[in-house]
Structure formats: C-alpha cells, structure tokens
Amino acid sequence: MSADGRFGTGASKKKMEFASLLQDLQRGEQLYLTAQYKDHDEDSILAEPLETIQYKIGFPVQPVAAGDLMIAKVNLWLGASKEERSSGCHHDFHDNFYCLLSGSKTFRLFASTKENTERLQLHGQIVRRFTNGLVAYDELLGSDGLTGLAKATIRLELCEQNMSTLTNVTGKAFEDAREALEAAEDDMLNCQLEAGVSAEEDDYEDDGSIQEPSSNEDTSEDEQGDLTNDDCPPPSFSTLSSDQVQKLVGKYGETISLERGEMLYLPASWFHEVISHSGKEDFHMALNYWFYPPDDDKGGYLDTQIFDELRRRMIQNSISGDLHGLDDLEGSKKRQKTEGI
C-alpha cells in the first residue's frame, strides 16, 4: 500500500505464501492481494490461490447471470484497512462482475463517454472508441477485447489442427486446408509485424496461450499491484486526485455503496474509483469476474469462430479437470433469462 493511501500505485510488492498473508492480515498489517497471473500464461482464467480455492469449494467460473458473456479472467482481492483507501479513477477493458464477500466498497462511476474522458484527464490518449463503449489506446485492440494477434494465433492453431487430420486425404479438401493454413500463417506474420513482434520469436504456445499488448491490460482497482515504484501509471488511469474526482461525480457520475453479499456489474471502459475499507470486519475481500465485452447487437460476439473456439477450450478444460464449477456453457445461448450467480 502506498503512502498516500492507494492500493498498488507507488507501493512496494512482497512475495509470500497465501497462508502467511492471512496471518499478517489477522495481525492488523496493511497488505493487499492484487491481480493474480500464471507465469507465461497470461490468458489463464484462474491463478493461485484461486485455482486451489476453486478446486476445493467449486465456485462458478462462468456465472449463470453472465448469460452468453465469455469469461476472460477471475481474480480474488483481499486486504485490510480501517481507513478508506482509493484505487484511483480508471477504466478496465472487460465487462466486470464485482462480487463483494467482505468489507465495504464505494464506487464513483462515470459512463464511458467522450465528455467524461476529457473531464477525467487520462494519462493516455484514446485512439478508438467502439460502439459497445470499449476504448483503445492503439489500433491493435478489437471491439471484443481481443487483439488481432490473439485471434490470428487461434486461427493458425485451428488450421494446423485441421491439417493434422488430413494426412491421408488428397484432392480439393487437402488443397483448401493447405491454402487456409498458408493464409493463417500470413495473417499471423502481419499481426506480429503490426504489434512490433519479431517474426523469429515464438509468440504462440501449443496450449493456446495468448499474449495481449501491455498497454491494454486491465488495470482495475485490483491490478494496480502490478505497478512498481518506477512504473508509470497505465494510460487508462485519470491524472485527477480522489478529491477532484469526488467533485466531478456529483454532477457527471454516480456514487454507489456495495456491502457484503452484493454484486456490481460494470460495462467495459466505464470509469470508476473504488474506495475500500474493512468496516466492522477484519478485512475486505472481493471476487472479480472479467468478461470479453460483447460487440454484436444481441449481446454476443461478432467473431463467432474465435469465441466458439474459446468456449470449446473452456469446456475441454472442465472435462480434463483443469477447471471446475462451470455452468452449461453450450446451453447458455438457449437461455432467455438468467438469475443468480
């Protein structure tokens, strides 16, 4: 925690066992567990300690209330503070289910509009605003929150898989598959060049690991812990102080309070400052779901090939035991109304 009362920004990081963190929090230390990622696997949905927690208690990885939204990542946030602590005003790049399990949170919210962007004076310069509200700071990010390189990675893998099934096939089917593979390889190369990646580097893994551009990673309340003392604030953060944001929210935004057992839905790129405190409890804790923002007019995704494949991989991971607690993903499209988490 930084000296000015912010989680993550300007704060030092400390690596420890999860059990040690819980013990330190019980002793009253001012610590905060921020976003968790697997090493070399940034597209993984869960990382420790959530992997173990989810395996043991089976909380849903794909909440029923999300409907057709495709999960991108789930994180656990845990800290202790009797005094109010600010996240800094910022926006994320995914749709967000914020489930408060303990403590209290106050959200200062601003819709994702051009006017609010100007008022909040961001560190970065927005170059594109999609119709679903998502904003980007370069031309690499798509309206569904995936980069062209990420999609090219998946398409190339699909073409390679298809070719591997045609070893004893000749004629038009084989030629069509070969041409599709060559086109996918060309697309991959072009996307690598656009992203400034050397064509000699291996930028995709056999397991489908996807590397997103660092400038467009989610940097919500919880992810400020990825910053070190020498890091510059992400482009998605406001340059305004908490007091300045508070003065604006009464006229241009909305303030809501979240208590234990309540959930807040935030669309992608909505600006929010999160004020946290433990209240009468020993700590504050939240479970946070990030979903790829839908970009068609029916709440789904325009690139059906990519998202059908992401859904298939998630189901396969569930079958293989890598994920537990998944709802019926294949049947979610048939549900017209959903309730609960």
Wavefront OBJ file of the C-alpha trace (Angstrom):
o trace
v 0.000 0.000 0.000
v 1.415 3.423 -0.935
v 1.976 6.304 1.464
v -0.936 8.296 0.026
v -3.446 5.544 0.779
v -3.700 3.962 -2.656
v -3.546 0.255 -3.293
v -0.708 -0.631 -5.626
v 0.307 2.705 -7.124
v 3.739 3.573 -5.822
v 3.617 0.659 -3.397
v 6.296 -1.969 -2.976
v 5.480 -5.606 -3.702
v 6.120 -8.532 -1.404
v 6.012 -12.200 -2.371
v 4.649 -14.555 0.271
v 2.625 -17.693 0.839
v -1.149 -17.186 0.958
v -1.272 -18.605 4.496
v 1.308 -16.028 5.604
v -0.762 -13.257 4.058
v -3.823 -14.350 6.033
v -1.799 -14.460 9.245
v -0.354 -10.985 8.629
v -3.821 -9.576 7.911
v -5.100 -11.055 11.163
v -2.270 -9.264 12.966
v -3.504 -5.990 11.502
v -0.864 -5.415 8.831
v -1.842 -3.148 5.925
v -1.469 -5.541 2.989
v -3.407 -6.105 -0.217
v -3.610 -9.130 -2.507
v -3.831 -7.874 -6.095
v -4.389 -9.464 -9.503
v -3.030 -12.967 -9.867
v -1.481 -14.324 -13.073
v 0.221 -17.545 -14.055
v 3.794 -17.157 -15.221
v 3.993 -17.363 -19.041
v 0.228 -17.953 -19.250
v -1.425 -14.554 -19.209
v -4.629 -15.857 -20.765
v -5.305 -18.360 -17.966
v -8.681 -17.829 -16.313
v -7.527 -18.739 -12.807
v -4.229 -18.498 -10.957
v -3.239 -19.315 -7.406
v -4.607 -19.040 -4.807
v -7.931 -19.105 -6.682
v -7.114 -22.341 -8.500
v -6.861 -24.243 -5.231
v -9.826 -22.440 -3.670
v -11.986 -23.106 -6.718
v -10.969 -26.758 -6.812
v -11.915 -27.253 -3.159
v -15.186 -25.316 -2.950
v -16.261 -25.229 -6.606
v -17.414 -21.625 -7.031
v -18.688 -20.983 -10.587
v -16.080 -19.954 -13.131
v -18.821 -18.987 -15.599
v -21.695 -17.473 -13.578
v -25.219 -18.182 -14.802
v -26.025 -14.472 -14.575
v -23.404 -13.776 -17.242
v -25.517 -15.439 -19.915
v -23.521 -15.573 -23.152
v -20.654 -13.390 -21.925
v -17.348 -15.239 -22.331
v -15.142 -15.324 -19.247
v -11.643 -13.881 -19.612
v -10.287 -13.957 -16.061
v -11.311 -14.362 -12.409
v -9.397 -12.732 -9.567
v -9.516 -12.549 -5.788
v -8.867 -9.277 -3.953
v -8.083 -9.313 -0.265
v -6.868 -6.579 2.069
v -7.213 -4.914 5.452
v -7.801 -1.234 6.091
v -9.905 0.511 8.712
v -9.348 3.787 6.874
v -10.667 4.425 3.384
v -8.257 3.571 0.573
v -8.622 4.659 -3.051
v -7.924 2.707 -6.224
v -7.531 5.830 -8.304
v -10.047 6.593 -11.044
v -9.580 4.406 -14.125
v -11.359 2.095 -16.533
v -10.951 -1.578 -17.453
v -11.066 -3.322 -20.830
v -13.558 -6.052 -19.913
v -17.117 -6.277 -18.645
v -16.925 -6.747 -14.907
v -18.870 -8.628 -12.210
v -17.602 -7.336 -8.865
v -18.787 -9.606 -6.025
v -18.099 -8.271 -2.535
v -17.529 -11.050 0.004
v -16.398 -8.974 2.992
v -15.944 -5.335 3.974
v -17.378 -2.302 2.195
v -16.710 -0.588 -1.126
v -17.799 2.740 -2.532
v -17.753 3.156 -6.320
v -17.609 6.538 -8.027
v -18.844 5.792 -11.536
v -18.709 7.644 -14.854
v -20.142 6.342 -18.122
v -17.712 5.718 -20.966
v -18.317 8.875 -22.981
v -16.056 11.268 -24.837
v -17.068 14.066 -22.480
v -16.190 12.102 -19.340
v -12.896 11.057 -20.893
v -11.994 14.713 -21.340
v -13.122 15.630 -17.825
v -11.103 12.871 -16.176
v -7.866 13.768 -17.997
v -6.362 10.326 -18.585
v -2.661 9.540 -18.696
v -3.095 8.014 -22.155
v -4.545 9.220 -25.442
v -7.555 7.245 -26.678
v -7.303 6.489 -30.397
v -10.505 4.500 -30.855
v -13.918 4.224 -29.212
v -16.070 1.255 -30.232
v -19.868 1.319 -30.343
v -20.057 -1.033 -27.339
v -18.179 1.534 -25.231
v -14.766 -0.142 -25.239
v -11.874 2.264 -25.787
v -8.376 1.528 -27.069
v -5.052 3.342 -26.913
v -3.708 1.786 -30.114
v -5.051 0.107 -33.247
v -4.288 -3.427 -32.037
v -7.307 -3.973 -29.803
v -10.614 -5.141 -31.275
v -14.153 -4.347 -30.164
v -14.381 -7.672 -28.288
v -11.267 -7.013 -26.207
v -9.001 -9.342 -28.197
v -6.082 -8.227 -30.330
v -5.604 -9.180 -33.946
v -2.544 -11.173 -32.886
v -4.564 -13.139 -30.341
v -7.150 -14.039 -32.978
v -4.506 -14.884 -35.564
v -2.938 -17.229 -33.018
v -6.186 -19.136 -32.557
v -6.964 -19.299 -36.288
v -3.493 -20.624 -37.059
v -3.860 -23.310 -34.407
v -7.241 -24.327 -35.839
v -5.780 -24.601 -39.335
v -2.852 -26.667 -38.063
v -5.239 -28.973 -36.241
v -7.328 -29.346 -39.396
v -4.259 -30.193 -41.487
v -3.185 -32.833 -38.983
v -6.457 -34.688 -39.590
v -5.945 -34.756 -43.377
v -2.723 -36.748 -43.580
v -4.332 -39.392 -45.802
v -6.557 -37.006 -47.750
v -5.848 -35.670 -51.239
v -7.704 -33.548 -53.733
v -9.726 -30.389 -53.156
v -10.239 -30.867 -49.407
v -6.491 -31.050 -48.836
v -5.741 -28.089 -51.118
v -8.391 -25.952 -49.418
v -6.950 -26.785 -45.997
v -3.411 -26.037 -47.179
v -4.458 -22.671 -48.607
v -6.282 -21.820 -45.373
v -3.146 -22.674 -43.394
v -0.962 -20.500 -45.619
v -3.422 -17.619 -45.270
v -3.431 -18.052 -41.477
v 0.385 -18.036 -41.422
v 0.432 -14.822 -43.479
v -2.143 -13.248 -41.170
v -0.085 -14.260 -38.139
v 3.046 -12.696 -39.618
v 1.234 -9.459 -40.465
v -0.216 -9.216 -36.967
v 3.217 -9.841 -35.454
v 4.686 -7.052 -37.540
v 1.861 -4.692 -36.592
v 2.400 -5.492 -32.928
v 6.138 -4.921 -33.256
v 6.960 -8.578 -32.650
v 9.889 -10.232 -34.376
v 8.801 -12.897 -36.840
v 11.560 -15.105 -35.442
v 10.014 -15.143 -31.976
v 7.591 -17.868 -30.973
v 4.552 -15.818 -29.976
v 2.036 -18.581 -29.515
v 2.099 -21.705 -27.424
v 0.731 -25.144 -28.220
v -1.788 -24.727 -25.400
v -3.284 -21.609 -26.975
v -1.626 -19.087 -24.688
v -2.491 -15.594 -25.862
v -0.303 -12.555 -25.247
v -2.159 -9.248 -25.059
v -0.446 -5.853 -25.518
v 0.657 -4.497 -22.150
v -0.829 -1.071 -22.856
v -4.308 -2.589 -22.967
v -4.182 -4.893 -19.968
v -6.917 -4.394 -17.427
v -5.781 -2.125 -14.622
v -8.679 -2.056 -12.239
v -8.672 -1.357 -8.527
v -7.097 -4.692 -8.029
v -4.473 -4.668 -10.738
v -2.604 -1.615 -9.566
v -0.447 -4.062 -7.653
v 1.251 -4.819 -10.974
v 2.838 -1.387 -10.795
v 6.158 -0.857 -9.046
v 7.663 2.334 -7.683
v 9.376 3.003 -11.009
v 6.377 2.289 -13.231
v 4.349 4.977 -14.942
v 0.584 4.931 -14.397
v -1.303 2.986 -17.096
v -2.943 5.050 -19.846
v -6.401 4.089 -18.547
v -5.897 5.967 -15.254
v -7.036 9.517 -14.545
v -4.490 12.148 -13.585
v -7.002 13.664 -11.131
v -6.803 13.249 -7.373
v -9.501 11.493 -5.376
v -10.804 14.863 -4.153
v -11.074 16.148 -7.729
v -12.921 13.015 -8.830
v -15.327 13.361 -5.909
v -16.207 16.900 -7.020
v -16.986 15.704 -10.552
v -19.021 12.632 -9.686
v -21.925 14.570 -8.181
v -22.566 16.356 -11.482
v -21.421 13.880 -14.126
v -21.454 10.470 -12.468
v -22.966 8.295 -9.771
v -21.819 7.082 -6.352
v -22.934 3.685 -5.075
v -22.085 1.679 -1.970
v -21.500 -2.060 -2.065
v -21.857 -4.224 1.035
v -21.056 -7.837 1.784
v -23.085 -10.216 -0.409
v -23.797 -7.635 -3.122
v -22.570 -7.553 -6.712
v -21.925 -4.703 -9.141
v -21.923 -5.035 -12.929
v -19.614 -2.620 -14.746
v -19.567 -2.448 -18.567
v -16.173 -2.289 -20.238
v -14.427 1.100 -20.131
v -16.728 2.663 -17.543
v -14.608 4.892 -15.340
v -14.616 4.075 -11.654
v -12.790 4.944 -8.474
v -13.089 2.301 -5.763
v -12.925 3.311 -2.105
v -12.235 0.296 0.132
v -12.373 -0.250 3.868
v -12.845 -3.237 6.133
v -15.635 -1.644 8.183
v -16.504 -3.764 11.199
v -14.776 -6.796 9.688
v -11.094 -7.710 9.851
v -10.570 -7.462 6.095
v -12.251 -6.660 2.793
v -12.460 -9.309 0.082
v -13.984 -9.482 -3.382
v -14.255 -11.915 -6.271
v -13.942 -10.254 -9.641
v -15.070 -11.715 -12.994
v -13.854 -10.176 -16.243
v -15.690 -10.989 -19.480
v -14.837 -10.136 -23.058
v -17.133 -7.211 -23.963
v -19.909 -8.287 -26.371
v -19.832 -6.461 -29.686
v -22.941 -7.536 -31.575
v -26.403 -6.035 -31.123
v -27.740 -9.159 -29.382
v -25.221 -9.289 -26.551
v -22.935 -11.809 -28.234
v -19.769 -11.656 -30.318
v -19.320 -10.861 -33.992
v -16.340 -13.177 -34.394
v -18.220 -16.417 -33.776
v -15.333 -18.656 -34.883
v -12.982 -17.285 -32.229
v -15.467 -17.265 -29.382
v -16.868 -20.691 -30.242
v -13.299 -21.965 -30.011
v -12.652 -20.191 -26.697
v -15.849 -21.722 -25.352
v -14.854 -25.166 -26.622
v -11.469 -24.889 -24.917
v -13.076 -23.911 -21.642
v -15.422 -26.892 -21.787
v -12.486 -29.158 -22.638
v -10.518 -27.815 -19.670
v -13.503 -28.556 -17.453
v -13.713 -32.132 -18.733
v -9.977 -32.662 -18.252
v -10.187 -31.414 -14.676
v -8.326 -28.118 -15.150
v -11.480 -26.167 -14.310
v -14.390 -26.993 -12.040
v -17.728 -25.347 -11.326
v -18.582 -24.461 -14.912
v -22.217 -23.999 -15.813
v -23.664 -25.369 -19.040
v -21.775 -23.174 -21.493
v -23.208 -24.885 -24.568
v -26.723 -24.367 -23.294
v -26.277 -20.757 -22.260
v -27.258 -19.453 -25.682
v -30.639 -21.123 -25.305
v -31.431 -19.354 -22.027
v -33.527 -16.242 -22.443
v -33.471 -15.259 -18.784
v -30.863 -15.963 -16.134
v -30.866 -15.435 -12.406
v -28.251 -15.530 -9.688
v -24.536 -16.192 -9.824
l 1 2 3 4 5 6 7 8 9 10 11 12 13 14 15 16 17 18 19 20 21 22 23 24 25 26 27 28 29 30 31 32 33 34 35 36 37 38 39 40 41 42 43 44 45 46 47 48 49 50 51 52 53 54 55 56 57 58 59 60 61 62 63 64 65 66 67 68 69 70 71 72 73 74 75 76 77 78 79 80 81 82 83 84 85 86 87 88 89 90 91 92 93 94 95 96 97 98 99 100 101 102 103 104 105 106 107 108 109 110 111 112 113 114 115 116 117 118 119 120 121 122 123 124 125 126 127 128 129 130 131 132 133 134 135 136 137 138 139 140 141 142 143 144 145 146 147 148 149 150 151 152 153 154 155 156 157 158 159 160 161 162 163 164 165 166 167 168 169 170 171 172 173 174 175 176 177 178 179 180 181 182 183 184 185 186 187 188 189 190 191 192 193 194 195 196 197 198 199 200 201 202 203 204 205 206 207 208 209 210 211 212 213 214 215 216 217 218 219 220 221 222 223 224 225 226 227 228 229 230 231 232 233 234 235 236 237 238 239 240 241 242 243 244 245 246 247 248 249 250 251 252 253 254 255 256 257 258 259 260 261 262 263 264 265 266 267 268 269 270 271 272 273 274 275 276 277 278 279 280 281 282 283 284 285 286 287 288 289 290 291 292 293 294 295 296 297 298 299 300 301 302 303 304 305 306 307 308 309 310 311 312 313 314 315 316 317 318 319 320 321 322 323 324 325 326 327 328 329 330 331 332 333 334 335 336 337 338 339 340 341
